[in-house]
Amino acid sequence: MTTKANSDLVSADDIKKYRRDGVVLLRNLLSAQTIVELEYAVEQNMKSPGPWANEYAANSQQGRFFDDYVNWMRFDAYKTHALIGALPQIALELMQTTSGRFFHEHVLVKEAGNNQVTPWHNDDPYYGVNSSNNVSLWVPLDPIPEKIALRAIKSRRDFDKNFIPRRFVDQTAYVTDARGYEQFPEPQQLDASTDIESFPAMPGDIVAFHFRTLHSAPATSNYDGRRRVVSFRYVDTDAVWATRPWKTSPPLEAHSLCPGDLLVDERFPLISR
Ligand SMILES: O=C(O)CCC(=O)C(=O)O
């Protein structure tokens, strides 16, 4: 039987799975109205990309793969749902804390017929923060069948390792060598893992995963629908500003933050319950 802790949107079993595997699928937690509002924000965002937006499609013959991040100050629905209601509540429940910080949102839209696989990666080494307690909430706005579903390697594989990130566009490593970091495993090695879990999902569902969880997503080359997703990312209040041996992603400026500083900055609003 599924047991609910305190409030709550997330069951004790879901929290247990999240802490054990670094990933959990949460069913039917967002309202249809929330999805409609996020859809509107995504359309506005695609019409008016931010300075860090990317297009990954190699040519105009295939569907777009658009991504962009840190636009929550420009689009109301990103901001509202990042900071109020179900998403921050779920993040806090999964992190088992009463307060945390919103880090940023990341929109990833694969149109039908896009050849670009989202390669295996984990998010932690891309980010200019160090945090052990954190979560990304991957929110699909379209039905996600098995063949285009997000995949993750469960069981916290390689959580203790610092990897050199690879570029999404061609999967090349950011650098050949960096002190304290090692090269990311070969994709074939991860494809063969027996710990892969795949997450077909519907609008209203959420895939929650830790910044160190290895994950990937198939291309949409053999799929004729859109695949719109917004990932909302949260950290516990003890997360600190960090530098990496490469340009971080998102490429946020330090402003007044020094490595090791708590994220006391209006760009990382507090959330609480
Ligand atoms: O949706 C995808 O293709 C990848 C998502 C992802 O890497 C993330 O949200 O961190």
The ligand as an ORCA input file, in Angstrom:
! r2SCAN-3c Opt
* xyz 0 1
  O      14.319     16.175    -21.837
  C      15.444     15.878    -22.220
  O      15.690     15.568    -23.392
  C      16.576     15.916    -21.243
  C      16.233     16.555    -19.944
  C      17.395     16.844    -19.094
  O      18.517     16.499    -19.393
  C      17.181     17.564    -17.838
  O      16.079     18.041    -17.584
  O      18.156     17.669    -17.061
*
